[in-house]
Amino acid sequence: MGKPQKVAALLGERQKIEKEIEEIQKSCQHPTKSIKNVRERLDSQTTVVRYVCDECSLIIGIPNNDELQNYLKQ
């Protein structure tokens, strides 16, 4: 298998995995959440502080200033 075919196969797998993750996140009830550092965008090295579901890792909110300060003190 040449490089172009290998890349195409890997991109196809990634698309399937991303779709499966999306389906899991859509069906999740987000019972618990934590404040975490996450990447701002997939193509970015910049991180932001967000609420993230502990079950499915979906970003579900932005902490308020008090919550953010408490998180940063830890």
Predicted model as a PDB file, atoms N, CA, C, CB and O in Angstrom, pLDDT in the B-factor column:
MODEL        1                                                                  
ATOM      1  N   MET A   1       0.852  -1.181   0.000  1.00 77.00           N  
ATOM      2  CA  MET A   1       0.000   0.000   0.000  1.00 77.00           C  
ATOM      3  C   MET A   1       0.896   1.240   0.000  1.00 77.00           C  
ATOM      4  CB  MET A   1      -0.968   0.000   1.232  1.00 77.00           C  
ATOM      5  O   MET A   1       1.773   1.386   0.851  1.00 77.00           O  
ATOM      6  N   GLY A   2       0.658   2.140  -0.978  1.00 91.00           N  
ATOM      7  CA  GLY A   2       1.433   3.362  -1.075  1.00 91.00           C  
ATOM      8  C   GLY A   2       1.000   4.381  -0.028  1.00 91.00           C  
ATOM      9  O   GLY A   2      -0.016   4.226   0.649  1.00 91.00           O  
ATOM     10  N   LYS A   3       1.804   5.415   0.075  1.00 93.00           N  
ATOM     11  CA  LYS A   3       1.507   6.451   1.068  1.00 93.00           C  
ATOM     12  C   LYS A   3       0.155   7.121   0.857  1.00 93.00           C  
ATOM     13  CB  LYS A   3       2.584   7.497   1.045  1.00 93.00           C  
ATOM     14  O   LYS A   3      -0.572   7.316   1.832  1.00 93.00           O  
ATOM     15  N   PRO A   4      -0.218   7.483  -0.377  1.00 93.00           N  
ATOM     16  CA  PRO A   4      -1.528   8.121  -0.556  1.00 93.00           C  
ATOM     17  C   PRO A   4      -2.693   7.216  -0.131  1.00 93.00           C  
ATOM     18  CB  PRO A   4      -1.706   8.526  -2.012  1.00 93.00           C  
ATOM     19  O   PRO A   4      -3.665   7.689   0.459  1.00 93.00           O  
ATOM     20  N   GLN A   5      -2.592   5.932  -0.428  1.00 96.00           N  
ATOM     21  CA  GLN A   5      -3.644   5.005  -0.039  1.00 96.00           C  
ATOM     22  C   GLN A   5      -3.688   4.839   1.484  1.00 96.00           C  
ATOM     23  CB  GLN A   5      -3.432   3.644  -0.720  1.00 96.00           C  
ATOM     24  O   GLN A   5      -4.764   4.766   2.077  1.00 96.00           O  
ATOM     25  N   LYS A   6      -2.514   4.782   2.104  1.00 96.00           N  
ATOM     26  CA  LYS A   6      -2.427   4.641   3.563  1.00 96.00           C  
ATOM     27  C   LYS A   6      -3.042   5.864   4.239  1.00 96.00           C  
ATOM     28  CB  LYS A   6      -0.949   4.458   4.014  1.00 96.00           C  
ATOM     29  O   LYS A   6      -3.797   5.731   5.202  1.00 96.00           O  
ATOM     30  N   VAL A   7      -2.720   7.053   3.735  1.00 97.00           N  
ATOM     31  CA  VAL A   7      -3.276   8.285   4.292  1.00 97.00           C  
ATOM     32  C   VAL A   7      -4.790   8.300   4.134  1.00 97.00           C  
ATOM     33  CB  VAL A   7      -2.654   9.519   3.612  1.00 97.00           C  
ATOM     34  O   VAL A   7      -5.509   8.650   5.070  1.00 97.00           O  
ATOM     35  N   ALA A   8      -5.273   7.927   2.966  1.00 96.00           N  
ATOM     36  CA  ALA A   8      -6.720   7.899   2.725  1.00 96.00           C  
ATOM     37  C   ALA A   8      -7.407   6.913   3.671  1.00 96.00           C  
ATOM     38  CB  ALA A   8      -7.016   7.522   1.256  1.00 96.00           C  
ATOM     39  O   ALA A   8      -8.480   7.205   4.199  1.00 96.00           O  
ATOM     40  N   ALA A   9      -6.795   5.752   3.887  1.00 96.00           N  
ATOM     41  CA  ALA A   9      -7.372   4.754   4.786  1.00 96.00           C  
ATOM     42  C   ALA A   9      -7.403   5.284   6.218  1.00 96.00           C  
ATOM     43  CB  ALA A   9      -6.571   3.435   4.718  1.00 96.00           C  
ATOM     44  O   ALA A   9      -8.402   5.117   6.918  1.00 96.00           O  
ATOM     45  N   LEU A  10      -6.334   5.912   6.651  1.00 97.00           N  
ATOM     46  CA  LEU A  10      -6.275   6.461   8.005  1.00 97.00           C  
ATOM     47  C   LEU A  10      -7.280   7.592   8.188  1.00 97.00           C  
ATOM     48  CB  LEU A  10      -4.863   6.962   8.314  1.00 97.00           C  
ATOM     49  O   LEU A  10      -7.923   7.682   9.234  1.00 97.00           O  
ATOM     50  N   LEU A  11      -7.424   8.447   7.194  1.00 97.00           N  
ATOM     51  CA  LEU A  11      -8.412   9.526   7.275  1.00 97.00           C  
ATOM     52  C   LEU A  11      -9.822   8.969   7.343  1.00 97.00           C  
ATOM     53  CB  LEU A  11      -8.279  10.468   6.076  1.00 97.00           C  
ATOM     54  O   LEU A  11     -10.667   9.508   8.059  1.00 97.00           O  
ATOM     55  N   GLY A  12     -10.086   7.904   6.612  1.00 97.00           N  
ATOM     56  CA  GLY A  12     -11.393   7.251   6.661  1.00 97.00           C  
ATOM     57  C   GLY A  12     -11.666   6.672   8.048  1.00 97.00           C  
ATOM     58  O   GLY A  12     -12.775   6.797   8.567  1.00 97.00           O  
ATOM     59  N   GLU A  13     -10.654   6.038   8.651  1.00 98.00           N  
ATOM     60  CA  GLU A  13     -10.790   5.499  10.002  1.00 98.00           C  
ATOM     61  C   GLU A  13     -11.054   6.619  11.004  1.00 98.00           C  
ATOM     62  CB  GLU A  13      -9.528   4.714  10.399  1.00 98.00           C  
ATOM     63  O   GLU A  13     -11.902   6.491  11.887  1.00 98.00           O  
ATOM     64  N   ARG A  14     -10.319   7.714  10.856  1.00 96.00           N  
ATOM     65  CA  ARG A  14     -10.493   8.843  11.770  1.00 96.00           C  
ATOM     66  C   ARG A  14     -11.919   9.386  11.685  1.00 96.00           C  
ATOM     67  CB  ARG A  14      -9.476   9.959  11.454  1.00 96.00           C  
ATOM     68  O   ARG A  14     -12.527   9.708  12.705  1.00 96.00           O  
ATOM     69  N   GLN A  15     -12.443   9.485  10.478  1.00 97.00           N  
ATOM     70  CA  GLN A  15     -13.812   9.983  10.292  1.00 97.00           C  
ATOM     71  C   GLN A  15     -14.814   9.055  10.972  1.00 97.00           C  
ATOM     72  CB  GLN A  15     -14.145  10.115   8.788  1.00 97.00           C  
ATOM     73  O   GLN A  15     -15.755   9.528  11.611  1.00 97.00           O  
ATOM     74  N   LYS A  16     -14.624   7.737  10.845  1.00 98.00           N  
ATOM     75  CA  LYS A  16     -15.513   6.776  11.502  1.00 98.00           C  
ATOM     76  C   LYS A  16     -15.427   6.916  13.025  1.00 98.00           C  
ATOM     77  CB  LYS A  16     -15.157   5.333  11.076  1.00 98.00           C  
ATOM     78  O   LYS A  16     -16.450   6.890  13.710  1.00 98.00           O  
ATOM     79  N   ILE A  17     -14.219   7.062  13.548  1.00 97.00           N  
ATOM     80  CA  ILE A  17     -14.021   7.197  14.992  1.00 97.00           C  
ATOM     81  C   ILE A  17     -14.660   8.479  15.497  1.00 97.00           C  
ATOM     82  CB  ILE A  17     -12.523   7.176  15.341  1.00 97.00           C  
ATOM     83  O   ILE A  17     -15.329   8.469  16.530  1.00 97.00           O  
ATOM     84  N   GLU A  18     -14.466   9.585  14.785  1.00 95.00           N  
ATOM     85  CA  GLU A  18     -15.057  10.857  15.191  1.00 95.00           C  
ATOM     86  C   GLU A  18     -16.588  10.779  15.191  1.00 95.00           C  
ATOM     87  CB  GLU A  18     -14.584  11.984  14.260  1.00 95.00           C  
ATOM     88  O   GLU A  18     -17.240  11.345  16.069  1.00 95.00           O  
ATOM     89  N   LYS A  19     -17.147  10.090  14.223  1.00 97.00           N  
ATOM     90  CA  LYS A  19     -18.610   9.937  14.159  1.00 97.00           C  
ATOM     91  C   LYS A  19     -19.105   9.100  15.341  1.00 97.00           C  
ATOM     92  CB  LYS A  19     -19.036   9.277  12.813  1.00 97.00           C  
ATOM     93  O   LYS A  19     -20.131   9.422  15.940  1.00 97.00           O  
ATOM     94  N   GLU A  20     -18.387   8.035  15.678  1.00 97.00           N  
ATOM     95  CA  GLU A  20     -18.768   7.193  16.810  1.00 97.00           C  
ATOM     96  C   GLU A  20     -18.687   7.977  18.125  1.00 97.00           C  
ATOM     97  CB  GLU A  20     -17.865   5.946  16.875  1.00 97.00           C  
ATOM     98  O   GLU A  20     -19.569   7.857  18.975  1.00 97.00           O  
ATOM     99  N   ILE A  21     -17.637   8.771  18.289  1.00 97.00           N  
ATOM    100  CA  ILE A  21     -17.503   9.613  19.483  1.00 97.00           C  
ATOM    101  C   ILE A  21     -18.658  10.599  19.558  1.00 97.00           C  
ATOM    102  CB  ILE A  21     -16.154  10.367  19.477  1.00 97.00           C  
ATOM    103  O   ILE A  21     -19.235  10.797  20.627  1.00 97.00           O  
ATOM    104  N   GLU A  22     -18.996  11.213  18.447  1.00 97.00           N  
ATOM    105  CA  GLU A  22     -20.106  12.173  18.406  1.00 97.00           C  
ATOM    106  C   GLU A  22     -21.423  11.514  18.823  1.00 97.00           C  
ATOM    107  CB  GLU A  22     -20.243  12.775  16.995  1.00 97.00           C  
ATOM    108  O   GLU A  22     -22.205  12.109  19.564  1.00 97.00           O  
ATOM    109  N   GLU A  23     -21.668  10.299  18.353  1.00 97.00           N  
ATOM    110  CA  GLU A  23     -22.891   9.588  18.715  1.00 97.00           C  
ATOM    111  C   GLU A  23     -22.925   9.276  20.208  1.00 97.00           C  
ATOM    112  CB  GLU A  23     -23.015   8.298  17.905  1.00 97.00           C  
ATOM    113  O   GLU A  23     -23.969   9.412  20.846  1.00 97.00           O  
ATOM    114  N   ILE A  24     -21.800   8.862  20.761  1.00 97.00           N  
ATOM    115  CA  ILE A  24     -21.714   8.575  22.197  1.00 97.00           C  
ATOM    116  C   ILE A  24     -21.978   9.848  22.995  1.00 97.00           C  
ATOM    117  CB  ILE A  24     -20.324   7.983  22.562  1.00 97.00           C  
ATOM    118  O   ILE A  24     -22.712   9.822  23.983  1.00 97.00           O  
ATOM    119  N   GLN A  25     -21.383  10.958  22.570  1.00 97.00           N  
ATOM    120  CA  GLN A  25     -21.560  12.228  23.282  1.00 97.00           C  
ATOM    121  C   GLN A  25     -22.997  12.731  23.193  1.00 97.00           C  
ATOM    122  CB  GLN A  25     -20.610  13.281  22.724  1.00 97.00           C  
ATOM    123  O   GLN A  25     -23.501  13.320  24.149  1.00 97.00           O  
ATOM    124  N   LYS A  26     -23.663  12.509  22.060  1.00 97.00           N  
ATOM    125  CA  LYS A  26     -25.062  12.930  21.908  1.00 97.00           C  
ATOM    126  C   LYS A  26     -25.978  12.150  22.836  1.00 97.00           C  
ATOM    127  CB  LYS A  26     -25.519  12.754  20.460  1.00 97.00           C  
ATOM    128  O   LYS A  26     -26.946  12.704  23.357  1.00 97.00           O  
ATOM    129  N   SER A  27     -25.690  10.876  23.049  1.00 97.00           N  
ATOM    130  CA  SER A  27     -26.559  10.042  23.875  1.00 97.00           C  
ATOM    131  C   SER A  27     -26.235  10.139  25.367  1.00 97.00           C  
ATOM    132  CB  SER A  27     -26.456   8.604  23.430  1.00 97.00           C  
ATOM    133  O   SER A  27     -27.003   9.650  26.196  1.00 97.00           O  
ATOM    134  N   CYS A  28     -25.119  10.759  25.717  1.00 97.00           N  
ATOM    135  CA  CYS A  28     -24.704  10.871  27.121  1.00 97.00           C  
ATOM    136  C   CYS A  28     -25.590  11.875  27.862  1.00 97.00           C  
ATOM    137  CB  CYS A  28     -23.216  11.296  27.217  1.00 97.00           C  
ATOM    138  O   CYS A  28     -25.970  12.908  27.311  1.00 97.00           O  
ATOM    139  N   GLN A  29     -25.906  11.562  29.097  1.00 97.00           N  
ATOM    140  CA  GLN A  29     -26.710  12.458  29.943  1.00 97.00           C  
ATOM    141  C   GLN A  29     -25.830  13.446  30.708  1.00 97.00           C  
ATOM    142  CB  GLN A  29     -27.553  11.641  30.933  1.00 97.00           C  
ATOM    143  O   GLN A  29     -26.364  14.319  31.393  1.00 97.00           O  
ATOM    144  N   HIS A  30     -24.518  13.345  30.618  1.00 96.00           N  
ATOM    145  CA  HIS A  30     -23.547  14.209  31.292  1.00 96.00           C  
ATOM    146  C   HIS A  30     -23.831  14.299  32.792  1.00 96.00           C  
ATOM    147  CB  HIS A  30     -23.562  15.612  30.669  1.00 96.00           C  
ATOM    148  O   HIS A  30     -24.078  15.384  33.318  1.00 96.00           O  
ATOM    149  N   PRO A  31     -23.794  13.140  33.484  1.00 96.00           N  
ATOM    150  CA  PRO A  31     -24.155  13.124  34.901  1.00 96.00           C  
ATOM    151  C   PRO A  31     -23.169  13.860  35.804  1.00 96.00           C  
ATOM    152  CB  PRO A  31     -24.277  11.712  35.363  1.00 96.00           C  
ATOM    153  O   PRO A  31     -23.575  14.428  36.818  1.00 96.00           O  
ATOM    154  N   THR A  32     -21.893  13.862  35.461  1.00 97.00           N  
ATOM    155  CA  THR A  32     -20.894  14.569  36.268  1.00 97.00           C  
ATOM    156  C   THR A  32     -19.985  15.364  35.355  1.00 97.00           C  
ATOM    157  CB  THR A  32     -20.069  13.583  37.132  1.00 97.00           C  
ATOM    158  O   THR A  32     -19.732  14.983  34.212  1.00 97.00           O  
ATOM    159  N   LYS A  33     -19.497  16.480  35.885  1.00 96.00           N  
ATOM    160  CA  LYS A  33     -18.607  17.320  35.092  1.00 96.00           C  
ATOM    161  C   LYS A  33     -17.456  17.795  35.964  1.00 96.00           C  
ATOM    162  CB  LYS A  33     -19.370  18.524  34.487  1.00 96.00           C  
ATOM    163  O   LYS A  33     -17.569  17.869  37.187  1.00 96.00           O  
ATOM    164  N   SER A  34     -16.346  18.115  35.306  1.00 96.00           N  
ATOM    165  CA  SER A  34     -15.160  18.619  35.970  1.00 96.00           C  
ATOM    166  C   SER A  34     -14.617  19.792  35.173  1.00 96.00           C  
ATOM    167  CB  SER A  34     -14.093  17.511  36.128  1.00 96.00           C  
ATOM    168  O   SER A  34     -14.855  19.912  33.972  1.00 96.00           O  
ATOM    169  N   ILE A  35     -13.887  20.647  35.859  1.00 96.00           N  
ATOM    170  CA  ILE A  35     -13.209  21.748  35.180  1.00 96.00           C  
ATOM    171  C   ILE A  35     -11.848  21.225  34.725  1.00 96.00           C  
ATOM    172  CB  ILE A  35     -13.061  23.016  36.120  1.00 96.00           C  
ATOM    173  O   ILE A  35     -11.089  20.669  35.519  1.00 96.00           O  
ATOM    174  N   LYS A  36     -11.549  21.409  33.435  1.00 95.00           N  
ATOM    175  CA  LYS A  36     -10.296  20.904  32.870  1.00 95.00           C  
ATOM    176  C   LYS A  36      -9.738  21.891  31.847  1.00 95.00           C  
ATOM    177  CB  LYS A  36     -10.512  19.520  32.217  1.00 95.00           C  
ATOM    178  O   LYS A  36     -10.459  22.730  31.308  1.00 95.00           O  
ATOM    179  N   ASN A  37      -8.447  21.769  31.597  1.00 94.00           N  
ATOM    180  CA  ASN A  37      -7.816  22.485  30.490  1.00 94.00           C  
ATOM    181  C   ASN A  37      -8.011  21.656  29.235  1.00 94.00           C  
ATOM    182  CB  ASN A  37      -6.292  22.752  30.763  1.00 94.00           C  
ATOM    183  O   ASN A  37      -7.688  20.468  29.218  1.00 94.00           O  
ATOM    184  N   VAL A  38      -8.540  22.274  28.181  1.00 94.00           N  
ATOM    185  CA  VAL A  38      -8.731  21.591  26.906  1.00 94.00           C  
ATOM    186  C   VAL A  38      -8.176  22.468  25.791  1.00 94.00           C  
ATOM    187  CB  VAL A  38     -10.235  21.264  26.661  1.00 94.00           C  
ATOM    188  O   VAL A  38      -8.042  23.682  25.946  1.00 94.00           O  
ATOM    189  N   ARG A  39      -7.860  21.841  24.676  1.00 92.00           N  
ATOM    190  CA  ARG A  39      -7.386  22.627  23.535  1.00 92.00           C  
ATOM    191  C   ARG A  39      -8.515  23.478  22.992  1.00 92.00           C  
ATOM    192  CB  ARG A  39      -6.823  21.713  22.429  1.00 92.00           C  
ATOM    193  O   ARG A  39      -9.662  23.039  22.908  1.00 92.00           O  
ATOM    194  N   GLU A  40      -8.173  24.708  22.623  1.00 88.00           N  
ATOM    195  CA  GLU A  40      -9.171  25.646  22.109  1.00 88.00           C  
ATOM    196  C   GLU A  40      -9.805  25.130  20.823  1.00 88.00           C  
ATOM    197  CB  GLU A  40      -8.537  27.015  21.865  1.00 88.00           C  
ATOM    198  O   GLU A  40     -11.023  25.187  20.651  1.00 88.00           O  
ATOM    199  N   ARG A  41      -8.970  24.629  19.932  1.00 85.00           N  
ATOM    200  CA  ARG A  41      -9.422  24.018  18.677  1.00 85.00           C  
ATOM    201  C   ARG A  41      -8.531  22.815  18.411  1.00 85.00           C  
ATOM    202  CB  ARG A  41      -9.376  25.044  17.474  1.00 85.00           C  
ATOM    203  O   ARG A  41      -7.450  22.698  18.988  1.00 85.00           O  
ATOM    204  N   LEU A  42      -8.976  21.937  17.553  1.00 80.00           N  
ATOM    205  CA  LEU A  42      -8.181  20.749  17.250  1.00 80.00           C  
ATOM    206  C   LEU A  42      -6.810  21.084  16.682  1.00 80.00           C  
ATOM    207  CB  LEU A  42      -8.923  19.872  16.282  1.00 80.00           C  
ATOM    208  O   LEU A  42      -5.836  20.375  16.934  1.00 80.00           O  
ATOM    209  N   ASP A  43      -6.737  22.158  15.920  1.00 84.00           N  
ATOM    210  CA  ASP A  43      -5.481  22.514  15.272  1.00 84.00           C  
ATOM    211  C   ASP A  43      -4.670  23.531  16.077  1.00 84.00           C  
ATOM    212  CB  ASP A  43      -5.756  23.061  13.893  1.00 84.00           C  
ATOM    213  O   ASP A  43      -3.731  24.128  15.552  1.00 84.00           O  
ATOM    214  N   SER A  44      -5.026  23.731  17.344  1.00 85.00           N  
ATOM    215  CA  SER A  44      -4.398  24.759  18.161  1.00 85.00           C  
ATOM    216  C   SER A  44      -3.658  24.144  19.342  1.00 85.00           C  
ATOM    217  CB  SER A  44      -5.441  25.757  18.655  1.00 85.00           C  
ATOM    218  O   SER A  44      -4.048  23.094  19.852  1.00 85.00           O  
ATOM    219  N   GLN A  45      -2.591  24.805  19.770  1.00 90.00           N  
ATOM    220  CA  GLN A  45      -1.879  24.403  20.976  1.00 90.00           C  
ATOM    221  C   GLN A  45      -2.362  25.189  22.186  1.00 90.00           C  
ATOM    222  CB  GLN A  45      -0.377  24.591  20.794  1.00 90.00           C  
ATOM    223  O   GLN A  45      -1.980  24.884  23.315  1.00 90.00           O  
ATOM    224  N   THR A  46      -3.201  26.200  21.961  1.00 93.00           N  
ATOM    225  CA  THR A  46      -3.735  27.038  23.015  1.00 93.00           C  
ATOM    226  C   THR A  46      -4.773  26.261  23.813  1.00 93.00           C  
ATOM    227  CB  THR A  46      -4.345  28.323  22.434  1.00 93.00           C  
ATOM    228  O   THR A  46      -5.644  25.605  23.244  1.00 93.00           O  
ATOM    229  N   THR A  47      -4.671  26.342  25.148  1.00 93.00           N  
ATOM    230  CA  THR A  47      -5.657  25.663  25.981  1.00 93.00           C  
ATOM    231  C   THR A  47      -6.568  26.683  26.658  1.00 93.00           C  
ATOM    232  CB  THR A  47      -4.961  24.778  27.035  1.00 93.00           C  
ATOM    233  O   THR A  47      -6.182  27.828  26.896  1.00 93.00           O  
ATOM    234  N   VAL A  48      -7.786  26.237  26.961  1.00 94.00           N  
ATOM    235  CA  VAL A  48      -8.775  27.042  27.665  1.00 94.00           C  
ATOM    236  C   VAL A  48      -9.349  26.186  28.789  1.00 94.00           C  
ATOM    237  CB  VAL A  48      -9.905  27.550  26.695  1.00 94.00           C  
ATOM    238  O   VAL A  48      -9.271  24.958  28.740  1.00 94.00           O  
ATOM    239  N   VAL A  49      -9.921  26.827  29.794  1.00 95.00           N  
ATOM    240  CA  VAL A  49     -10.516  26.116  30.917  1.00 95.00           C  
ATOM    241  C   VAL A  49     -12.016  25.994  30.652  1.00 95.00           C  
ATOM    242  CB  VAL A  49     -10.233  26.851  32.277  1.00 95.00           C  
ATOM    243  O   VAL A  49     -12.696  26.992  30.415  1.00 95.00           O  
ATOM    244  N   ARG A  50     -12.524  24.753  30.695  1.00 96.00           N  
ATOM    245  CA  ARG A  50     -13.928  24.500  30.405  1.00 96.00           C  
ATOM    246  C   ARG A  50     -14.457  23.387  31.315  1.00 96.00           C  
ATOM    247  CB  ARG A  50     -14.118  24.125  28.915  1.00 96.00           C  
ATOM    248  O   ARG A  50     -13.690  22.608  31.880  1.00 96.00           O  
ATOM    249  N   TYR A  51     -15.795  23.334  31.442  1.00 97.00           N  
ATOM    250  CA  TYR A  51     -16.428  22.180  32.064  1.00 97.00           C  
ATOM    251  C   TYR A  51     -16.456  21.065  31.028  1.00 97.00           C  
ATOM    252  CB  TYR A  51     -17.874  22.519  32.586  1.00 97.00           C  
ATOM    253  O   TYR A  51     -16.829  21.285  29.875  1.00 97.00           O  
ATOM    254  N   VAL A  52     -16.054  19.859  31.450  1.00 97.00           N  
ATOM    255  CA  VAL A  52     -16.007  18.708  30.565  1.00 97.00           C  
ATOM    256  C   VAL A  52     -16.740  17.552  31.245  1.00 97.00           C  
ATOM    257  CB  VAL A  52     -14.532  18.321  30.217  1.00 97.00           C  
ATOM    258  O   VAL A  52     -16.545  17.304  32.435  1.00 97.00           O  
ATOM    259  N   CYS A  53     -17.573  16.854  30.496  1.00 97.00           N  
ATOM    260  CA  CYS A  53     -18.291  15.692  31.018  1.00 97.00           C  
ATOM    261  C   CYS A  53     -17.264  14.603  31.368  1.00 97.00           C  
ATOM    262  CB  CYS A  53     -19.347  15.161  29.974  1.00 97.00           C  
ATOM    263  O   CYS A  53     -16.387  14.283  30.567  1.00 97.00           O  
ATOM    264  N   ASP A  54     -17.389  14.045  32.574  1.00 97.00           N  
ATOM    265  CA  ASP A  54     -16.475  12.985  33.004  1.00 97.00           C  
ATOM    266  C   ASP A  54     -16.719  11.674  32.260  1.00 97.00           C  
ATOM    267  CB  ASP A  54     -16.611  12.756  34.500  1.00 97.00           C  
ATOM    268  O   ASP A  54     -15.814  10.846  32.156  1.00 97.00           O  
ATOM    269  N   GLU A  55     -17.917  11.482  31.750  1.00 97.00           N  
ATOM    270  CA  GLU A  55     -18.275  10.237  31.065  1.00 97.00           C  
ATOM    271  C   GLU A  55     -17.816  10.219  29.606  1.00 97.00           C  
ATOM    272  CB  GLU A  55     -19.778  10.026  31.129  1.00 97.00           C  
ATOM    273  O   GLU A  55     -17.214   9.246  29.153  1.00 97.00           O  
ATOM    274  N   CYS A  56     -18.104  11.305  28.867  1.00 97.00           N  
ATOM    275  CA  CYS A  56     -17.891  11.274  27.411  1.00 97.00           C  
ATOM    276  C   CYS A  56     -16.878  12.311  26.910  1.00 97.00           C  
ATOM    277  CB  CYS A  56     -19.206  11.493  26.707  1.00 97.00           C  
ATOM    278  O   CYS A  56     -16.596  12.366  25.713  1.00 97.00           O  
ATOM    279  N   SER A  57     -16.331  13.129  27.811  1.00 94.00           N  
ATOM    280  CA  SER A  57     -15.307  14.132  27.472  1.00 94.00           C  
ATOM    281  C   SER A  57     -15.798  15.268  26.575  1.00 94.00           C  
ATOM    282  CB  SER A  57     -14.159  13.455  26.800  1.00 94.00           C  
ATOM    283  O   SER A  57     -14.994  15.929  25.917  1.00 94.00           O  
ATOM    284  N   LEU A  58     -17.109  15.500  26.544  1.00 96.00           N  
ATOM    285  CA  LEU A  58     -17.662  16.598  25.761  1.00 96.00           C  
ATOM    286  C   LEU A  58     -17.539  17.895  26.554  1.00 96.00           C  
ATOM    287  CB  LEU A  58     -19.142  16.321  25.385  1.00 96.00           C  
ATOM    288  O   LEU A  58     -17.805  17.915  27.756  1.00 96.00           O  
ATOM    289  N   ILE A  59     -17.141  18.968  25.896  1.00 95.00           N  
ATOM    290  CA  ILE A  59     -17.113  20.280  26.539  1.00 95.00           C  
ATOM    291  C   ILE A  59     -18.563  20.722  26.702  1.00 95.00           C  
ATOM    292  CB  ILE A  59     -16.272  21.332  25.700  1.00 95.00           C  
ATOM    293  O   ILE A  59     -19.309  20.799  25.725  1.00 95.00           O  
ATOM    294  N   ILE A  60     -18.965  21.015  27.959  1.00 96.00           N  
ATOM    295  CA  ILE A  60     -20.373  21.312  28.215  1.00 96.00           C  
ATOM    296  C   ILE A  60     -20.600  22.674  28.848  1.00 96.00           C  
ATOM    297  CB  ILE A  60     -20.957  20.259  29.096  1.00 96.00           C  
ATOM    298  O   ILE A  60     -21.743  23.024  29.141  1.00 96.00           O  
ATOM    299  N   GLY A  61     -19.554  23.446  29.067  1.00 96.00           N  
ATOM    300  CA  GLY A  61     -19.792  24.761  29.638  1.00 96.00           C  
ATOM    301  C   GLY A  61     -18.517  25.506  29.971  1.00 96.00           C  
ATOM    302  O   GLY A  61     -17.404  25.000  29.828  1.00 96.00           O  
ATOM    303  N   ILE A  62     -18.730  26.731  30.422  1.00 96.00           N  
ATOM    304  CA  ILE A  62     -17.634  27.615  30.802  1.00 96.00           C  
ATOM    305  C   ILE A  62     -17.813  27.965  32.273  1.00 96.00           C  
ATOM    306  CB  ILE A  62     -17.593  28.907  29.908  1.00 96.00           C  
ATOM    307  O   ILE A  62     -18.882  28.428  32.669  1.00 96.00           O  
ATOM    308  N   PRO A  63     -16.781  27.750  33.090  1.00 96.00           N  
ATOM    309  CA  PRO A  63     -16.915  28.097  34.510  1.00 96.00           C  
ATOM    310  C   PRO A  63     -16.985  29.612  34.695  1.00 96.00           C  
ATOM    311  CB  PRO A  63     -15.738  27.518  35.321  1.00 96.00           C  
ATOM    312  O   PRO A  63     -16.405  30.374  33.921  1.00 96.00           O  
ATOM    313  N   ASN A  64     -17.720  30.040  35.756  1.00 95.00           N  
ATOM    314  CA  ASN A  64     -17.775  31.469  36.041  1.00 95.00           C  
ATOM    315  C   ASN A  64     -16.463  31.901  36.706  1.00 95.00           C  
ATOM    316  CB  ASN A  64     -18.998  31.808  36.951  1.00 95.00           C  
ATOM    317  O   ASN A  64     -15.600  31.064  36.972  1.00 95.00           O  
ATOM    318  N   ASN A  65     -16.310  33.184  36.972  1.00 94.00           N  
ATOM    319  CA  ASN A  65     -15.050  33.700  37.493  1.00 94.00           C  
ATOM    320  C   ASN A  65     -14.668  33.086  38.835  1.00 94.00           C  
ATOM    321  CB  ASN A  65     -15.132  35.194  37.630  1.00 94.00           C  
ATOM    322  O   ASN A  65     -13.497  32.773  39.053  1.00 94.00           O  
ATOM    323  N   ASP A  66     -15.636  32.905  39.744  1.00 94.00           N  
ATOM    324  CA  ASP A  66     -15.338  32.302  41.043  1.00 94.00           C  
ATOM    325  C   ASP A  66     -14.862  30.863  40.888  1.00 94.00           C  
ATOM    326  CB  ASP A  66     -16.570  32.351  41.947  1.00 94.00           C  
ATOM    327  O   ASP A  66     -13.887  30.456  41.520  1.00 94.00           O  
ATOM    328  N   GLU A  67     -15.546  30.096  40.052  1.00 94.00           N  
ATOM    329  CA  GLU A  67     -15.162  28.704  39.815  1.00 94.00           C  
ATOM    330  C   GLU A  67     -13.781  28.635  39.164  1.00 94.00           C  
ATOM    331  CB  GLU A  67     -16.209  27.995  38.928  1.00 94.00           C  
ATOM    332  O   GLU A  67     -12.978  27.761  39.491  1.00 94.00           O  
ATOM    333  N   LEU A  68     -13.512  29.543  38.257  1.00 92.00           N  
ATOM    334  CA  LEU A  68     -12.225  29.591  37.584  1.00 92.00           C  
ATOM    335  C   LEU A  68     -11.106  29.907  38.575  1.00 92.00           C  
ATOM    336  CB  LEU A  68     -12.250  30.630  36.460  1.00 92.00           C  
ATOM    337  O   LEU A  68     -10.052  29.272  38.542  1.00 92.00           O  
ATOM    338  N   GLN A  69     -11.328  30.875  39.448  1.00 93.00           N  
ATOM    339  CA  GLN A  69     -10.317  31.227  40.449  1.00 93.00           C  
ATOM    340  C   GLN A  69     -10.050  30.061  41.392  1.00 93.00           C  
ATOM    341  CB  GLN A  69     -10.762  32.458  41.250  1.00 93.00           C  
ATOM    342  O   GLN A  69      -8.896  29.783  41.718  1.00 93.00           O  
ATOM    343  N   ASN A  70     -11.103  29.375  41.836  1.00 91.00           N  
ATOM    344  CA  ASN A  70     -10.930  28.204  42.700  1.00 91.00           C  
ATOM    345  C   ASN A  70     -10.145  27.105  41.986  1.00 91.00           C  
ATOM    346  CB  ASN A  70     -12.298  27.666  43.152  1.00 91.00           C  
ATOM    347  O   ASN A  70      -9.303  26.451  42.602  1.00 91.00           O  
ATOM    348  N   TYR A  71     -10.407  26.896  40.706  1.00 90.00           N  
ATOM    349  CA  TYR A  71      -9.694  25.885  39.924  1.00 90.00           C  
ATOM    350  C   TYR A  71      -8.212  26.249  39.817  1.00 90.00           C  
ATOM    351  CB  TYR A  71     -10.320  25.744  38.513  1.00 90.00           C  
ATOM    352  O   TYR A  71      -7.342  25.393  39.981  1.00 90.00           O  
ATOM    353  N   LEU A  72      -7.934  27.514  39.543  1.00 87.00           N  
ATOM    354  CA  LEU A  72      -6.559  27.950  39.361  1.00 87.00           C  
ATOM    355  C   LEU A  72      -5.758  27.907  40.658  1.00 87.00           C  
ATOM    356  CB  LEU A  72      -6.537  29.345  38.793  1.00 87.00           C  
ATOM    357  O   LEU A  72      -4.532  27.804  40.619  1.00 87.00           O  
ATOM    358  N   LYS A  73      -6.426  27.985  41.799  1.00 88.00           N  
ATOM    359  CA  LYS A  73      -5.732  27.911  43.098  1.00 88.00           C  
ATOM    360  C   LYS A  73      -5.238  26.506  43.413  1.00 88.00           C  
ATOM    361  CB  LYS A  73      -6.655  28.382  44.211  1.00 88.00           C  
ATOM    362  O   LYS A  73      -4.312  26.335  44.205  1.00 88.00           O  
ATOM    363  N   GLN A  74      -5.844  25.513  42.805  1.00 82.00           N  
ATOM    364  CA  GLN A  74      -5.474  24.113  43.099  1.00 82.00           C  
ATOM    365  C   GLN A  74      -4.102  23.780  42.617  1.00 82.00           C  
ATOM    366  CB  GLN A  74      -6.455  23.160  42.480  1.00 82.00           C  
ATOM    367  O   GLN A  74      -3.646  22.650  42.787  1.00 82.00           O  
TER     368      GLN A  74                                                      
ENDMDL                                                                          
END                                                                             
